[in-house]
């Protein structure tokens, strides 16, 4: 039986994510799955994401390989995926989401509030939206921290703390869990203080739109609740016309309320990286029982919340706009 070729980035995290998907595809189909390692521009560039544009830098090479027929499907971190979907590619499945929250890895096992009261605190992160919210949180505590832009894999980032170059780094909880490093988390940051990137913790499985059989097969990995939540978050992002290099955060929570009733709360935030200005709004609404209607409701909520944020001045806080 011919193996399915799964395209993946070469990082330890990407390989762990893709390996997990490969196992599920094998169990679902009985077919062997071969991992095909692909290097993206975002992997080889040492520039900060704000300097290289951010949008699509981790996915373009995988998409090129799909369109060239070099791989059959690809696994992406959904937060890295541009919000505009190319018509020739199908977002075949969004599996069950891992914890979307951010995690603090700090010296001496400290929490953020314990750390913030210290003198000359340096916290590393490569994400402008984390910088904006961490600095705003510190200011609300009456403290001041220095956020330091960093790049590199998990070992490199955590190494900055172990070597004493930084007091802490902030990483995605989902990534640390997927590579078995969650024991190093000193605090899972509350989403009331630090919202994640839109789509954080979720994966995207993509294949050629022309391959109807494979698209249908991969749909067996779909989680409707995750798809609905990330649809709201990514619609907010696209309405703001912001890429992943902009300081935009969003999180949608779904909860069941009685028989056939599902309520979604969507929160969004945009701020300046120094934390001096922050627009943070939320909305709550019911979503329909059918998945198609729920997706439409989710998109409407995302669009309307983004428009409220723009009315509150979000556009002037985002820095780089999407290309």
C-alpha positions in Angstrom: 0.0 0.0 0.0 1.4 3.4 -1.0 2.4 5.6 1.9 0.8 9.0 2.3 3.4 11.8 2.3 3.0 14.2 5.2 4.9 17.5 4.9 6.2 19.0 8.1 8.7 21.6 9.3 11.9 20.2 10.7 11.7 21.6 14.3 11.3 19.3 17.2 7.9 20.7 17.9 6.7 20.5 14.3 7.9 16.9 14.1 6.1 16.0 17.3 2.9 17.6 16.1 3.1 15.9 12.7 4.0 12.6 14.2 0.9 12.7 16.3 -1.3 13.5 13.3 0.5 10.7 11.3 -0.4 8.1 14.0 -4.1 9.2 13.9 -4.2 9.0 10.1 -2.6 5.5 10.2 -5.3 4.4 12.7 -8.0 6.0 10.7 -7.1 4.7 7.3 -4.8 1.7 7.8 -2.4 3.3 5.4 1.3 4.0 6.2 2.3 7.7 6.5 5.8 9.0 5.7 7.0 12.3 7.2 8.7 14.6 4.6 10.8 17.3 6.3 10.6 20.7 4.6 12.6 23.8 5.6 10.6 27.1 5.6 11.9 30.6 5.3 10.8 31.3 8.9 13.1 28.4 10.1 16.3 29.7 8.5 15.9 33.4 9.0 17.3 34.8 12.2 15.4 38.1 11.8 12.5 38.9 14.2 9.0 38.1 12.7 8.1 41.8 12.6 11.1 42.3 10.3 10.4 39.4 7.9 6.7 40.1 7.6 5.5 37.2 9.7 2.5 36.2 7.6 3.0 32.8 6.0 6.8 32.5 6.6 6.3 29.1 8.2 3.8 27.7 5.7 4.7 28.9 2.2 7.3 26.2 1.5 4.8 23.5 2.7 2.1 24.9 0.5 4.5 25.0 -2.5 5.3 21.3 -1.9 1.6 20.5 -1.8 0.9 22.3 -5.1 4.0 20.7 -6.7 2.7 17.2 -5.7 5.8 16.5 -3.6 3.6 15.8 -0.5 0.0 14.6 -0.1 -0.9 16.7 2.9 0.7 19.1 5.5 0.4 19.9 9.1 0.7 23.5 10.3 0.3 25.3 13.6 -2.9 27.1 12.9 -1.7 30.4 14.4 0.9 30.5 11.6 -1.6 30.1 8.8 -2.6 33.2 6.8 -6.3 33.9 7.2 -6.9 33.9 3.4 -7.3 30.3 2.2 -5.9 29.6 -1.3 -8.7 28.1 -3.5 -6.4 25.3 -4.7 -5.8 24.1 -1.1 -8.3 22.6 1.3 -8.2 23.1 5.1 -9.3 19.5 5.4 -9.3 19.2 9.3 -8.8 21.1 12.5 -8.3 18.5 15.2 -9.0 18.9 18.9 -7.2 21.9 20.3 -4.5 21.7 23.0 -4.5 24.2 25.8 -4.3 27.6 24.0 -2.9 29.6 26.9 0.6 31.0 27.3 3.1 29.6 29.7 5.8 31.3 31.8 9.1 29.5 32.4 10.9 31.6 35.0 13.9 31.4 37.3 13.4 30.1 40.8 9.9 28.8 39.9 8.5 32.3 40.1 5.0 33.4 38.9 4.7 36.5 36.8 3.4 38.6 39.7 6.2 37.5 41.9 8.7 38.2 39.1 7.3 41.6 38.2 8.0 43.2 41.6 11.7 42.4 41.2 14.2 45.0 39.9 15.4 45.0 36.3 13.3 42.0 35.2 13.9 40.8 31.6 11.2 38.6 30.0 11.9 37.0 26.6 9.3 36.5 23.9 9.2 36.8 20.1 5.5 37.9 19.9 4.5 41.5 19.9 1.1 40.7 21.3 2.7 39.0 24.3 4.9 42.0 24.8 1.9 44.3 24.8 -0.1 42.3 27.3 2.8 41.5 29.6 3.9 45.1 29.8 0.3 46.2 30.4 -0.1 43.6 33.2 3.1 44.7 34.8 1.9 48.4 34.7 -1.4 47.4 36.3 0.6 45.8 39.1 2.6 49.1 39.5 5.7 47.5 38.2 7.9 47.8 35.1 9.6 45.0 33.2 11.7 44.8 30.0 10.5 42.5 27.3 13.3 41.2 25.1 12.6 39.9 21.5 14.0 36.4 21.0 13.9 33.7 18.4 14.9 30.1 18.4 13.6 26.6 19.4 12.3 25.7 22.9 15.8 24.6 24.1 17.3 27.9 23.0 14.6 30.0 24.6 14.6 28.1 27.9 18.4 28.2 27.9 18.3 32.0 28.2 16.7 31.5 31.6 18.9 28.6 32.7 22.0 30.7 31.7 20.8 33.7 33.6 20.5 36.0 30.5 16.8 36.4 31.1 14.6 36.1 34.2 11.8 34.3 32.2 10.5 33.4 28.8 6.9 33.0 27.6 6.0 30.1 25.3 2.9 28.4 24.2 1.6 25.8 26.7 0.5 23.6 23.8 4.0 23.4 22.3 5.6 22.5 25.6 3.0 19.8 26.2 3.5 18.3 22.8 7.2 17.8 23.3 6.9 16.7 26.9 8.4 19.9 28.4 5.4 21.1 30.4 7.0 20.2 33.7 9.2 23.3 33.2 6.2 25.6 33.2 6.3 27.8 36.4 2.9 29.4 35.6 0.2 28.9 33.0 -0.7 32.5 32.4 -4.4 33.4 32.9 -6.2 34.4 29.8 -7.8 37.2 31.6 -4.3 38.8 31.7 -2.7 37.5 28.5 -4.8 36.3 25.6 -3.1 33.9 23.1 -2.6 34.3 19.4 -5.7 33.6 17.3 -5.7 29.8 16.7 -2.9 29.1 19.2 -2.9 25.5 20.4 -4.8 24.3 17.3 -3.4 22.4 14.2 -4.4 22.8 10.6 -4.3 19.8 8.2 -4.1 20.9 4.6 -4.2 19.1 1.3 -4.9 19.8 -2.4 -8.5 20.8 -2.9 -8.6 18.7 -6.1 -8.0 15.5 -4.0 -11.6 14.9 -2.8 -10.9 11.4 -1.5 -8.0 12.6 0.7 -10.0 15.6 1.8 -12.8 13.4 2.9 -10.5 11.0 4.6 -8.7 13.7 6.6 -12.0 15.2 7.7 -12.2 12.2 10.1 -9.8 14.2 12.3 -12.0 17.3 12.5 -13.2 18.7 15.8 -16.2 20.9 15.2 -15.9 22.9 18.5 -12.3 23.8 17.7 -13.1 24.8 14.1 -15.9 27.1 15.4 -13.7 28.7 18.0 -10.8 29.4 15.7 -13.1 30.6 13.0 -14.2 33.4 15.3 -10.6 34.2 16.3 -9.3 34.2 12.7 -12.2 36.3 11.4 -11.4 38.9 14.0 -7.7 38.8 12.9 -8.6 39.1 9.2 -11.1 41.9 9.8 -8.4 43.9 11.6 -6.3 43.2 8.5 -3.4 42.1 10.7 -0.8 39.4 10.2 0.8 37.3 12.9 3.5 39.9 13.4 0.9 42.4 14.7 0.2 42.6 18.5 -3.3 41.0 18.1 -4.7 38.4 20.5 -8.0 36.5 20.6 -9.6 33.6 22.3 -13.1 32.0 21.8 -14.5 29.7 24.5 -17.5 27.5 23.9 -19.6 26.0 26.7 -22.8 24.0 26.7 -25.8 25.6 28.3 -28.8 23.2 28.4 -29.9 20.9 25.7 -28.8 21.9 22.2 -27.6 25.3 23.4 -24.0 26.4 23.0 -22.7 29.8 24.1 -19.5 31.3 22.8 -17.5 34.0 24.5 -15.0 35.8 22.2 -12.3 38.1 23.6 -9.8 40.2 21.6 -6.9 42.5 22.4 -4.6 44.8 20.5 -2.0 47.0 22.1 1.3 48.8 21.7 4.3 46.6 22.7 5.2 48.8 25.6 1.8 48.2 27.2 0.9 51.8 27.5 -2.2 51.5 25.2 -4.4 48.4 25.1 -7.8 47.8 23.5 -9.4 44.7 25.0 -13.1 43.8 24.3 -15.3 40.8 24.5 -18.6 39.6 23.3 -20.9 36.6 24.1 -23.5 35.0 22.0 -25.3 31.7 21.2 -24.2 29.6 18.3 -26.4 27.3 16.3 -26.8 23.6 16.8 -25.7 22.8 13.2 -22.0 23.2 12.5 -22.5 25.2 9.3 -24.7 27.7 11.0 -22.4 27.8 14.1 -19.5 28.7 11.8 -21.5 31.5 10.2 -22.3 32.8 13.7 -18.7 32.5 14.8 -17.5 34.5 11.8 -20.1 37.2 12.4 -19.0 37.5 16.1 -15.4 37.8 15.1 -16.1 40.4 12.5 -18.4 42.5 14.7 -15.9 42.4 17.7 -13.1 43.5 15.4 -15.2 46.4 14.1 -15.8 47.5 17.7 -12.1 47.3 18.4 -11.3 49.4 15.3 -13.9 51.9 16.5 -11.9 52.1 19.8 -8.7 52.9 18.0 -7.2 49.4 17.5 -5.9 50.3 14.0 -3.4 52.8 15.4 -2.0 50.3 17.8 -1.2 47.4 15.5 2.1 48.6 14.0 2.7 46.5 10.9 -0.4 45.7 8.8 -0.9 42.6 6.8 0.6 42.7 3.3 
